[in-house]
Amino acid sequence: MSYPRRSKKRITYHGRSGYPIIHQADSGKLYIMVRAKGGGVKRLYHGSKYQVNGKVEKLNLADA
């Protein structure tokens, strides 16, 4: 697959729900860009943990 590409599945991340654009780093890891606390953006990598409504989830971009 070529990257960047839009996710086929709806993903909820940082309180937002949508179809994010999936990027690939030079190392081959997949990530999405999310809003950072205090402004700006940061990378949320495949396999990283994040919270949705107080529940910890793991970001799975392999099947997204």
C-alpha positions as CSV (number, residue, x, y, z in Angstrom):
1,M,0.0,0.0,0.0
2,S,1.1,3.5,-0.6
3,Y,1.1,6.1,2.2
4,P,-0.3,8.5,3.2
5,R,-3.8,7.2,2.9
6,R,-7.2,7.7,4.6
7,S,-8.4,5.1,7.1
8,K,-11.2,2.8,5.9
9,K,-12.5,2.4,9.5
10,R,-13.8,5.1,11.8
11,I,-11.4,5.7,14.7
12,T,-12.0,7.7,17.8
13,Y,-8.9,9.4,19.1
14,H,-8.4,12.3,21.5
15,G,-12.2,12.8,21.8
16,R,-12.6,13.1,18.0
17,S,-14.2,10.5,15.7
18,G,-13.3,10.2,12.1
19,Y,-11.3,8.7,9.3
20,P,-7.8,9.9,9.8
21,I,-5.0,10.0,7.3
22,I,-2.5,7.2,8.0
23,H,1.2,8.1,7.4
24,Q,4.3,5.9,7.4
25,A,7.5,7.0,9.0
26,D,10.9,6.4,7.4
27,S,11.4,3.5,9.9
28,G,8.2,1.9,8.5
29,K,6.0,2.5,11.5
30,L,2.4,3.7,10.9
31,Y,1.0,6.8,12.7
32,I,-1.7,9.4,12.6
33,M,-1.4,13.0,13.5
34,V,-3.5,14.2,16.5
35,R,-3.9,17.4,18.4
36,A,-1.5,17.9,21.2
37,K,-2.5,19.3,24.6
38,G,-1.6,22.9,24.7
39,G,-1.8,23.3,20.9
40,G,0.0,21.9,17.9
41,V,0.1,18.3,16.7
42,K,1.8,15.1,17.6
43,R,2.2,11.6,16.2
44,L,0.1,8.7,17.6
45,Y,1.9,5.5,16.5
46,H,0.4,2.0,15.7
47,G,0.3,0.0,19.0
48,S,0.4,3.0,21.3
49,K,-2.0,3.3,24.1
50,Y,-4.5,6.2,24.4
51,Q,-7.7,7.0,26.4
52,V,-11.2,7.2,25.1
53,N,-13.9,8.2,27.6
54,G,-11.6,7.1,30.5
55,K,-11.0,3.7,28.9
56,V,-7.4,2.7,27.7
57,E,-7.3,1.4,24.2
58,K,-4.5,0.4,21.8
59,L,-4.3,2.1,18.4
60,N,-4.5,-0.5,15.7
61,L,-3.7,0.9,12.2
62,A,-2.9,-2.4,10.5
63,D,-6.5,-3.2,9.7
64,A,-7.7,0.5,9.5
